[in-house]
Amino acid sequence: QVQLVESGGGLVQPGGSLRLSCAAPGSIFSILVMGWYRQTPGKQRDLVATITGGGRTNYADSVKGRFTISRDNAKKMVYLQMDSLKPEDTAVYYCNTDPPGGVFRSWGQGTQVTVSS
């Protein structure tokens, strides 16, 4: 079963930065629209950023101007550069296709991001 693997989370102070990585194996990775999602306890998983195979990006209003999604099709990796982090960015972050559940039917384990002083 193809497995998504997220990494790069951690504890950071408000205003700090983190870079998340997602390994997304598969022969058709380069044509997939990939996204980063986040979830806090008791709430639904929200889409925060997407990127097409050709590199066109889109962001949720809450992260626009602070987060940057990118990808390396040769390495089958998706990244999320998070700058000017706020406490409300605290969540478990996941990657998947947009919409999810197609090629990657199971979610990865996610990576915890905690923004706190």
DSSP file (Angstrom, degrees, kcal/mol; ACC not computed):
  #  RESIDUE AA STRUCTURE BP1 BP2  ACC     N-H-->O    O-->H-N    N-H-->O    O-->H-N    TCO  KAPPA ALPHA  PHI   PSI    X-CA   Y-CA   Z-CA
    1    1 A Q              0   0    0      0, 0.0     2,-0.2     0, 0.0   103,-0.1   0.000 360.0 360.0 360.0 132.9    0.0    0.0    0.0
    2    2 A V        -     0   0    0    101,-0.2     2,-0.5    22,-0.0   104,-0.4  -0.496 360.0-158.9 -70.7 131.8    1.3    3.4   -1.0
    3    3 A Q        -     0   0    0     -2,-0.2     2,-0.3   102,-0.1   104,-0.1  -0.943  12.6-143.1-122.0 130.5    2.1    5.4    2.1
    4    4 A L        -     0   0    0     -2,-0.5     2,-0.5   102,-0.3   105,-0.4  -0.704  17.5-162.6 -83.8 140.4    2.4    9.1    2.6
    5    5 A V  E     -A   23   0A   0     18,-1.7    18,-2.6    -2,-0.3     2,-0.3  -0.952   4.4-169.4-131.4 113.5    5.1   10.2    5.1
    6    6 A E  E     +A   22   0A   0     -2,-0.5     2,-0.3    16,-0.2    16,-0.2  -0.730  14.1 160.7 -98.9 149.3    5.2   13.7    6.6
    7    7 A S  E     +A   21   0A   0     14,-2.3    14,-2.7    -2,-0.3   104,-0.1  -0.964  35.1  73.3-155.1 169.0    8.0   15.1    8.6
    8    8 A G        +     0   0    0     -2,-0.3    11,-0.4     1,-0.3   103,-0.1   0.374  59.8 132.3 105.4  -3.4    9.5   18.4    9.8
    9    9 A G        +     0   0    0     12,-0.1     2,-0.3     9,-0.1   104,-0.3  -0.119  20.9 127.7 -72.3 176.2    7.1   19.4   12.5
   10   10 A G  E     -d  113   0B   0    102,-0.8   104,-2.8   101,-0.1     2,-0.5  -0.985  57.9 -51.4 165.7-168.7    8.1   20.6   15.9
   11   11 A L  E     +d  114   0B   0     -2,-0.3     2,-0.3   102,-0.2   104,-0.2  -0.857  54.8 167.6 -99.7 128.8    7.8   23.3   18.6
   12   12 A V  E     -d  115   0B   0    102,-2.7   104,-2.1    -2,-0.5     3,-0.1  -0.984  33.4-113.2-141.9 150.4    8.5   26.8   17.5
   13   13 A Q    >   -     0   0    0     -2,-0.3     3,-2.4   102,-0.2    72,-0.2  -0.451  51.1 -80.7 -78.6 154.6    7.9   30.3   19.0
   14   14 A P  T 3  S+     0   0    0      0, 0.0    72,-0.2     0, 0.0    -1,-0.1  -0.293 121.5  28.4 -53.5 138.0    5.4   32.7   17.4
   15   15 A G  T 3  S+     0   0    0     70,-3.2    69,-0.6     1,-0.3    71,-0.1   0.285 100.0 118.5  89.9  -9.8    7.0   34.4   14.5
   16   16 A G    <   -     0   0    0     -3,-2.4    69,-2.2    69,-0.2     2,-0.3  -0.069  55.8-123.1 -81.7-175.0    9.3   31.5   13.8
   17   17 A S        +     0   0    0     66,-0.2     2,-0.3    67,-0.2    66,-0.2  -0.934  20.7 179.5-133.0 152.3    9.5   29.2   10.8
   18   18 A L  E     - B   0  82A   0     64,-2.1    64,-3.4    -2,-0.3     2,-0.5  -0.979  17.0-146.0-144.3 153.6    9.3   25.5    9.9
   19   19 A R  E     - B   0  81A   0    -11,-0.4     2,-0.3    -2,-0.3    62,-0.2  -0.971  16.1-159.7-124.2 117.6    9.6   23.5    6.8
   20   20 A L  E     - B   0  80A   0     60,-2.7    60,-2.1    -2,-0.5     2,-0.3  -0.674   4.4-159.8 -93.9 149.0    7.5   20.4    6.4
   21   21 A S  E     -AB   7  79A   0    -14,-2.7   -14,-2.3    -2,-0.3     2,-0.4  -0.943   5.5-166.5-127.5 150.2    8.2   17.6    4.0
   22   22 A C  E     -AB   6  78A   0     56,-2.0    56,-2.1    -2,-0.3     2,-0.6  -0.974  10.3-152.1-139.5 122.8    6.1   14.9    2.5
   23   23 A A  E     +AB   5  77A   0    -18,-2.6   -18,-1.7    -2,-0.4    54,-0.2  -0.840  17.2 179.1 -92.6 124.5    7.2   11.8    0.6
   24   24 A A        -     0   0    0     52,-2.6   -20,-0.1    -2,-0.6     5,-0.1  -0.728  10.7-162.3-130.0  81.4    4.6   10.7   -1.8
   25   25 A P        +     0   0    0      0, 0.0     2,-0.2     0, 0.0     3,-0.1  -0.224  34.9 107.8 -66.1 154.0    5.7    7.6   -3.8
   26   26 A G    >   -     0   0    0      1,-0.1     3,-1.2   -24,-0.0     4,-0.2  -0.481  68.4-111.5 145.3 144.6    4.0    6.7   -7.0
   27   27 A S  T 3  S+     0   0    0      1,-0.3     3,-0.3    -2,-0.2    -1,-0.1   0.698 114.8  47.8 -73.6 -18.5    4.7    6.6  -10.7
   28   28 A I  T >  S+     0   0    0      1,-0.2     3,-1.8     2,-0.1     4,-0.5   0.190  73.1 117.6-107.4  18.3    2.1    9.3  -11.5
   29   29 A F  G X   +     0   0    0     -3,-1.2     3,-1.8     1,-0.3    -1,-0.2   0.866  66.3  64.2 -51.9 -42.0    3.2   11.8   -8.8
   30   30 A S  G 3  S+     0   0    0      1,-0.3    -1,-0.3    -3,-0.3    -2,-0.1   0.683 104.7  44.8 -64.0 -18.0    4.1   14.5  -11.3
   31   31 A I  G <  S+     0   0    0     -3,-1.8    22,-0.3    22,-0.1    -1,-0.3   0.449  92.3 104.1-103.4  -0.3    0.5   14.9  -12.5
   32   32 A L  S <  S-     0   0    0     -3,-1.8     2,-0.7    -4,-0.5    19,-0.0  -0.577  70.2-130.3 -83.8 140.5   -1.2   14.9   -9.1
   33   33 A V        -     0   0    0     -2,-0.3    65,-2.1    65,-0.2     2,-0.3  -0.824  34.8-160.7 -82.7 120.0   -2.5   18.0   -7.5
   34   34 A M  E     -FE  51  97B   0     17,-2.4    17,-2.5    -2,-0.7     2,-0.3  -0.760  10.0-172.1-107.2 150.9   -1.0   17.8   -4.0
   35   35 A G  E     -FE  50  96B   0     61,-3.3    61,-1.9    -2,-0.3     2,-0.5  -0.963  22.0-134.7-139.8 156.2   -2.2   19.6   -0.9
   36   36 A W  E     -FE  49  95B   0     13,-2.5    12,-3.0    -2,-0.3    13,-1.4  -0.941  28.4-175.2-107.2 134.9   -1.2   20.2    2.7
   37   37 A Y  E     -FE  47  94B   0     57,-3.6    57,-2.5    -2,-0.5     2,-0.3  -0.820   7.8-157.5-122.1 161.4   -4.0   19.9    5.3
   38   38 A R  E     -FE  46  93B   0      8,-2.4     8,-3.1    -2,-0.3     2,-0.4  -0.995   5.2-170.1-142.8 153.3   -4.1   20.5    9.0
   39   39 A Q  E     - E   0  92B   0     53,-2.1    53,-2.6    -2,-0.3     6,-0.1  -0.998   6.4-163.7-145.0 135.5   -6.3   19.3   11.8
   40   40 A T    >   -     0   0    0      4,-0.4     3,-2.2    -2,-0.4    51,-0.1  -0.827  49.6 -73.3-111.7 158.0   -6.8   20.2   15.5
   41   41 A P  T 3  S+     0   0    0      0, 0.0     3,-0.1     0, 0.0    -1,-0.1  -0.200 117.6   8.2 -54.2 131.4   -8.5   18.0   18.0
   42   42 A G  T 3  S+     0   0    0      1,-0.3     2,-0.3    -3,-0.0    -3,-0.0   0.473 111.7  97.6  80.6   1.9  -12.3   17.9   17.5
   43   43 A K  S <  S-     0   0    0     -3,-2.2    -1,-0.3     1,-0.1     3,-0.0  -0.814  77.2 -98.0-121.6 162.2  -12.2   19.7   14.3
   44   44 A Q        -     0   0    0     -2,-0.3     2,-0.5     1,-0.1    -4,-0.4  -0.306  44.3 -96.8 -73.6 161.2  -12.3   18.7   10.6
   45   45 A R        -     0   0    0     -6,-0.1     2,-0.4    -8,-0.1    -6,-0.2  -0.682  44.8-155.5 -80.0 125.4   -9.2   18.5    8.5
   46   46 A D  E     -F   38   0B   0     -8,-3.1    -8,-2.4    -2,-0.5     2,-0.4  -0.820  14.1-124.9-109.6 143.5   -8.8   21.7    6.5
   47   47 A L  E     +F   37   0B   0     -2,-0.4   -10,-0.3   -10,-0.2     3,-0.1  -0.711  30.2 171.4 -82.6 128.7   -6.9   22.2    3.3
   48   48 A V  E     +     0   0B   0    -12,-3.0    12,-2.5    -2,-0.4     2,-0.3   0.702  61.0   4.7-111.5 -26.6   -4.3   25.0    3.6
   49   49 A A  E     -FG  36  59B   0    -13,-1.4   -13,-2.5    10,-0.2    -1,-0.4  -0.983  55.8-167.6-159.6 146.7   -2.4   24.9    0.4
   50   50 A T  E     -FG  35  58B   0      8,-2.4     8,-1.8    -2,-0.3     2,-0.3  -0.948   0.9-168.1-134.0 157.0   -2.3   23.1   -3.0
   51   51 A I  E     -FG  34  57B   0    -17,-2.5   -17,-2.4    -2,-0.3     6,-0.2  -0.975  14.8-139.7-146.2 131.9    0.1   22.8   -5.9
   52   52 A T    >   -     0   0    0      4,-2.4     3,-1.5    -2,-0.3   -19,-0.1  -0.289  37.0 -99.0 -79.7 171.4   -0.5   21.4   -9.4
   53   53 A G  T 3  S+     0   0    0    -22,-0.3    20,-0.1     1,-0.3   -21,-0.1   0.817 126.2  51.3 -59.8 -30.1    2.0   19.2  -11.2
   54   54 A G  T 3  S-     0   0    0    -23,-0.1    -1,-0.3     2,-0.1   -23,-0.1   0.462 124.9-100.8 -88.6  -2.0    3.1   22.3  -13.1
   55   55 A G    <   +     0   0    0     -3,-1.5     2,-0.3     1,-0.3    -2,-0.1   0.537  67.8 149.0 100.3   7.0    3.6   24.3   -9.9
   56   56 A R        -     0   0    0      1,-0.0    -4,-2.4     2,-0.0    -1,-0.3  -0.613  31.5-157.9 -75.9 133.5    0.5   26.5   -9.8
   57   57 A T  E     -G   51   0B   0     -2,-0.3     2,-0.3    -6,-0.2    -6,-0.2  -0.741  18.9-174.4-117.0 158.8   -0.3   27.2   -6.1
   58   58 A N  E     -G   50   0B   0     -8,-1.8    -8,-2.4    -2,-0.3     2,-0.3  -0.987   9.8-163.4-149.6 146.5   -3.3   28.2   -4.1
   59   59 A Y  E     -G   49   0B   0     -2,-0.3   -10,-0.2   -10,-0.2     2,-0.1  -0.950  25.2-110.6-134.8 149.1   -3.6   29.0   -0.4
   60   60 A A    >>  -     0   0    0    -12,-2.5     3,-1.6    -2,-0.3     4,-1.2  -0.479  38.5-115.5 -67.7 149.2   -6.2   29.3    2.3
   61   61 A D  T 34 S+     0   0    0      1,-0.3     3,-0.3     2,-0.2    -1,-0.1   0.832 112.4  64.2 -57.6 -32.6   -6.7   32.9    3.3
   62   62 A S  T 34 S+     0   0    0      1,-0.2    -1,-0.3     3,-0.0   -14,-0.1   0.701 115.2  28.3 -67.5 -19.3   -5.5   32.1    6.8
   63   63 A V  T X> S+     0   0    0     -3,-1.6     3,-2.3   -15,-0.2     4,-2.2   0.442  85.3 129.2-120.3  -3.5   -2.0   31.3    5.6
   64   64 A K  T 3< S+     0   0    0     -4,-1.2     4,-0.1    -3,-0.3   -15,-0.0  -0.307  80.2  15.2 -59.8 132.0   -1.7   33.4    2.4
   65   65 A G  T 34 S+     0   0    0      2,-0.4    -1,-0.3     1,-0.1     3,-0.1   0.279 125.5  59.9  87.9 -10.6    1.5   35.4    2.4
   66   66 A R  T <4 S+     0   0    0     -3,-2.3    17,-2.2     1,-0.2     2,-0.3   0.682  96.8  54.4-117.0 -32.7    3.1   33.3    5.2
   67   67 A F  E  <  -C   82   0A   0     -4,-2.2    -2,-0.4    15,-0.2     2,-0.4  -0.801  59.5-165.3-108.5 148.1    3.2   29.7    3.8
   68   68 A T  E     -C   81   0A   0     13,-2.5    13,-3.0    -2,-0.3     2,-0.4  -0.978   5.1-158.1-134.3 121.8    4.7   28.5    0.6
   69   69 A I  E     +C   80   0A   0     -2,-0.4     2,-0.3    11,-0.2    11,-0.2  -0.778  21.3 162.8 -96.8 142.2    4.0   25.1   -0.9
   70   70 A S  E     -C   79   0A   0      9,-1.8     9,-2.9    -2,-0.4     2,-0.3  -0.923  17.1-154.5-148.2 172.0    6.5   23.6   -3.4
   71   71 A R  E     -C   78   0A   0     -2,-0.3     2,-0.5     7,-0.2     7,-0.2  -0.989  15.5-149.2-151.0 156.8    7.3   20.3   -4.9
   72   72 A D  E  >> -C   77   0A   0      5,-2.5     5,-1.9    -2,-0.3     4,-1.2  -0.914  12.6-170.6-127.0 101.6   10.1   18.3   -6.4
   73   73 A N  T  45S+     0   0    0     -2,-0.5   -43,-0.2     1,-0.2    -1,-0.1   0.837  84.8  56.2 -65.9 -32.2    8.6   15.9   -9.0
   74   74 A A  T  45S+     0   0    0      1,-0.2    -1,-0.2     2,-0.1   -44,-0.0   0.885 116.6  35.5 -66.5 -37.3   11.9   14.0   -9.5
   75   75 A K  T  45S-     0   0    0     -3,-0.3    -1,-0.2     2,-0.1    -2,-0.2   0.527 106.1-127.5 -92.2  -7.1   12.1   13.2   -5.8
   76   76 A K  T  <5 +     0   0    0     -4,-1.2   -52,-2.6     1,-0.2     2,-0.3   0.946  62.3 139.1  58.2  50.4    8.3   12.8   -5.4
   77   77 A M  E   < -BC  23  72A   0     -5,-1.9    -5,-2.5   -54,-0.2     2,-0.4  -0.936  41.0-161.0-127.2 147.3    8.3   15.3   -2.5
   78   78 A V  E     -BC  22  71A   0    -56,-2.1   -56,-2.0    -2,-0.3     2,-0.3  -0.978  14.9-164.1-124.1 142.0    6.0   18.1   -1.4
   79   79 A Y  E     -BC  21  70A   0     -9,-2.9    -9,-1.8    -2,-0.4     2,-0.4  -0.884  14.3-159.9-126.0 155.1    7.1   20.8    0.9
   80   80 A L  E     -BC  20  69A   0    -60,-2.1   -60,-2.7    -2,-0.3     2,-0.6  -0.896   8.2-161.5-135.6 107.0    5.4   23.5    3.0
   81   81 A Q  E     -BC  19  68A   0    -13,-3.0   -13,-2.5    -2,-0.4     2,-0.6  -0.787  12.3-165.9 -85.8 121.0    7.6   26.4    4.1
   82   82 A M  E     +BC  18  67A   0    -64,-3.4   -64,-2.1    -2,-0.6     2,-0.3  -0.941  11.7 172.3-116.2 116.2    5.8   28.1    7.1
   83   83 A D        +     0   0    0    -17,-2.2   -66,-0.2    -2,-0.6   -67,-0.2  -0.750  59.1  24.7-117.1 165.2    7.0   31.6    8.1
   84   84 A S  S    S-     0   0    0    -69,-0.6    -1,-0.2    -2,-0.3   -68,-0.2   0.900  85.4-160.0  48.1  48.3    5.6   34.1   10.6
   85   85 A L        -     0   0    0    -69,-2.2   -70,-3.2    -3,-0.2   -69,-0.2  -0.247   8.4-158.8 -64.8 145.5    3.9   31.3   12.5
   86   86 A K    >   -     0   0    0    -72,-0.2     3,-2.3    -3,-0.1     4,-0.3  -0.849  31.9-109.8-120.6 156.5    1.1   32.0   14.8
   87   87 A P  G >  S+     0   0    0      0, 0.0     3,-1.8     0, 0.0    28,-0.4   0.846 117.4  63.3 -54.1 -33.6   -0.3   30.0   17.8
   88   88 A E  G 3  S+     0   0    0      1,-0.3    -3,-0.0    -3,-0.0     0, 0.0   0.563  88.5  69.8 -71.7  -6.0   -3.4   29.3   15.7
   89   89 A D  G <  S+     0   0    0     -3,-2.3    -1,-0.3    26,-0.1     2,-0.2   0.539  70.3 120.9 -82.3  -7.9   -1.3   27.4   13.2
   90   90 A T    <   +     0   0    0     -3,-1.8     2,-0.3    -4,-0.3    24,-0.2  -0.393  40.9 106.2 -59.4 124.3   -0.8   24.7   15.8
   91   91 A A  E    S- H   0 113B   0     22,-1.9    22,-2.9    -2,-0.2     2,-0.5  -0.966  75.7 -81.3-178.2 171.4   -2.1   21.5   14.4
   92   92 A V  E     -EH  39 112B   0    -53,-2.6   -53,-2.1    -2,-0.3     2,-0.4  -0.888  48.6-146.9 -91.5 128.3   -1.2   18.1   12.9
   93   93 A Y  E     +EH  38 111B   0     18,-2.8    18,-1.9    -2,-0.5     2,-0.3  -0.823  19.7 178.3-104.3 135.6   -0.2   18.7    9.3
   94   94 A Y  E     -E   37   0B   0    -57,-2.5   -57,-3.6    -2,-0.4     2,-0.3  -0.907  16.8-144.8-129.2 155.2   -0.9   16.1    6.6
   95   95 A C  E     +E   36   0B   0     -2,-0.3    13,-0.5   -59,-0.2     2,-0.3  -0.905  32.6 136.0-116.7 155.4   -0.3   15.9    2.9
   96   96 A N  E     -E   35   0B   0    -61,-1.9   -61,-3.3    -2,-0.3     2,-0.1  -0.947  55.1 -68.7-172.1 178.8   -2.5   14.2    0.3
   97   97 A T  E     -E   34   0B   0     -2,-0.3   -63,-0.3   -63,-0.2     4,-0.1  -0.336  60.3 -90.7 -73.6 166.2   -4.0   14.8   -3.1
   98   98 A D  S    S+     0   0    0    -65,-2.1   -65,-0.2     1,-0.2    -1,-0.0  -0.963 124.0  27.3-120.6 112.7   -6.6   17.4   -3.7
   99   99 A P  S    S-     0   0    0      0, 0.0     3,-0.4     0, 0.0    -1,-0.2   0.602 109.4-133.9 -73.9 161.5   -9.2   16.1   -3.3
  100  100 A P  S    S+     0   0    0      0, 0.0     5,-0.1     0, 0.0    -2,-0.1  -0.273  73.7  49.6 -80.1 166.1   -7.9   13.4   -1.0
  101  101 A G  S    S+     0   0    0      3,-0.8     4,-0.2     5,-0.1    -3,-0.0   0.551  81.2  96.2  91.7   8.1   -8.5    9.7   -1.0
  102  102 A G  S    S+     0   0    0     -3,-0.4     3,-0.2     2,-0.2    -1,-0.0   0.814 100.5   2.1 -90.8 -91.7   -7.8    8.9   -4.7
  103  103 A V  S    S+     0   0    0      1,-0.2     2,-0.9     2,-0.1  -101,-0.2   0.916 140.0  45.6 -62.9 -43.3   -4.3    7.6   -5.3
  104  104 A F        +     0   0    0      1,-0.2    -3,-0.8  -103,-0.1    -1,-0.2  -0.810  67.6 173.4-104.5  92.5   -3.4    7.8   -1.5
  105  105 A R        +     0   0    0     -2,-0.9     2,-0.4    -3,-0.2    -1,-0.2   0.763  64.2  57.4 -74.7 -24.3   -6.5    6.2    0.1
  106  106 A S  S    S-     0   0    0   -104,-0.4  -102,-0.3    -3,-0.1     2,-0.2  -0.861  82.7-127.1-108.3 142.9   -4.9    6.3    3.6
  107  107 A W        -     0   0    0     -2,-0.4   -11,-0.1     1,-0.1    -2,-0.1  -0.518  26.3-118.7 -77.8 152.1   -3.6    9.3    5.3
  108  108 A G        -     0   0    0    -13,-0.5  -103,-0.2    -2,-0.2    -1,-0.1  -0.051  36.8 -91.6 -74.2-171.8    0.0    9.4    6.7
  109  109 A Q        -     0   0    0   -105,-0.4  -104,-0.1     1,-0.1    -1,-0.1   0.637  61.8-141.0 -80.5 -13.2    0.7    9.8   10.4
  110  110 A G        -     0   0    0   -106,-0.1     2,-0.4   -15,-0.1   -16,-0.2  -0.005   9.6-100.1  76.1 171.8    1.0   13.6   10.0
  111  111 A T  E     - H   0  93B   0    -18,-1.9   -18,-2.8  -104,-0.1     2,-0.3  -0.996  29.1-125.3-136.5 130.3    3.5   15.8   11.7
  112  112 A Q  E     - H   0  92B   0     -2,-0.4  -102,-0.8   -20,-0.2     2,-0.5  -0.566  21.3-169.7 -80.7 129.4    2.7   17.9   14.7
  113  113 A V  E     -dH  10  91B   0    -22,-2.9   -22,-1.9    -2,-0.3     2,-0.5  -0.984   4.8-176.4-116.5 123.7    3.3   21.7   14.6
  114  114 A T  E     -d   11   0B   0   -104,-2.8  -102,-2.7    -2,-0.5     2,-0.7  -0.980   8.0-167.6-124.1 122.1    3.1   23.5   17.9
  115  115 A V  E     +d   12   0B   0     -2,-0.5     2,-0.3   -28,-0.4  -102,-0.2  -0.923  33.8 131.8-111.8 109.9    3.5   27.3   18.0
  116  116 A S              0   0    0   -104,-2.1    -2,-0.1    -2,-0.7   -30,-0.0  -0.995 360.0 360.0-158.2 147.8    3.9   28.5   21.5
  117  117 A S              0   0    0     -2,-0.3  -104,-0.1  -104,-0.2    -1,-0.1   0.424 360.0 360.0 -94.6 360.0    6.1   30.8   23.6
